[in-house]
Amino acid sequence: MQHWRAIVGAVAVIVVVLGALAWVKWTQIQAMVQQSAQAQVPPASVSVALVQEMPWPEEVQAVGTVTALQGTTVRAEVPGRVERLAFDSGDRVRAGQVLVVQDAREERAQYQAAQAAADLAALELARGRRLAAEAVLAQAELDRLEAAARQARAQAEALAALVAKKTIRAPFDGMLGIRRVSLGQSLAAGDAIVDIQQVEPVQVEFSVPQEQAARLSVGLPVEVEAGGERHPGRLQSIEPQADPATRMVRALARLDGAAGGLRPGMFVRVTVRQDERRALLAIPATAVLTAPYGDSVFVVDNATQKTVARQVFVRLGERRGDFVAVLSGLNAGQPVVSSGVFRLRSGQPVVVTDAFTLPFELQPQPANE
């Protein structure tokens, strides 16, 4: 009996000890909960930008290639040795300007002989006509003299054209490329001499998806960007059909006046503007918090006694420069956090400061260094 009393007493002591420990732990947890509830999140320093309405012209953007109005490779039409070079690489030339003179002494001698034969045939024809008028010369003989005169004249004209082809001229105004021939070189028919491009003004070829082709029309203003420089122009023409392989529609823009450093073959960015009067709400792109469930921004709210950041979901449109268009979710004039959005949570106190403020531009032009 005493043995059972000892066991019961030991169990009672253990229960009392465990209860005391549990009560102490529960008291500590409650104190921590109260302390956590009373703790305040320190305010975050943020910069703010206002939702603003700004001109937002509807645009079609593409990449294109600079092409010349005219361009070709000047080639030798007939064989011959280069007797004189009248140009240097990179020269600007006028239409008809002499570029290369080939040795044509043999052809000129043949031409002189053919011209003499043509003159003799003309004299014989004139004499035959006088005799035929006097009924001395038969009609058949007169016909033979006329045919001989025409044949001799044609032979002389053919040799004159051959001599003219020995002098190679610029086909149009333009800029020459790198010379491909040397003095004394023997050229075969079709040998390349120099490239020539009409570079002022230049034009730009580009392609747009079939969905955007309906938004293009001839005469729309075009802006071409290359190397940090922008060049204005106009939409010149649009291909009437789409490429069945790519479903892209080709278009051609003509730049206004001189195009500066643009050269045929260069890569450029093309912007076709449609409506300069359209305006949309816009915010800096740095204000957007992108997540799988949607885009959101933090609006600075002063409705309570403290300034807090309130998360608002938005529907965004096109991004342009440092800004992004807002289609729904915000109103003009609302302050939104423009920096530090990734470390905020909805309802968190904030302190507005200008320390992180950055300049935002719709068409930024960074230095080309």
Secondary structure, 3 states (H helix, E strand, C coil): CHHHHHHHHHHHHHHHHHHHHHHHHHHHHHHHHHHHHHCCCCCEEEEEEECEEEECCEEEEEEEEEEEEEEEEEECCCCEEEEEECCCCCCEECCCCEEEEECCHHHHHHHHHHHHHHHHHHHHHHHHHHHHHCCCCCHHHHHHHHHHHHHHHHHHHHHHHHHHHCEEECCCCEEECCCCCCCCCEECCCCEEEEEEEEEEEEEEEEEEHHHHCCCCCCCEEEEEECCEEEEEEEEEECCCCCCCCCEEEEEEEECCCCCCCCCCCEEEEEEEEECCCEEEEEEHHHCEEECCEEEEEEEECCCCCCEEEEEECEEEEEECCEEEEEECCCCCCEEEEECHHHCCCCEEEEECCCCCCCCCCCCCCCCC
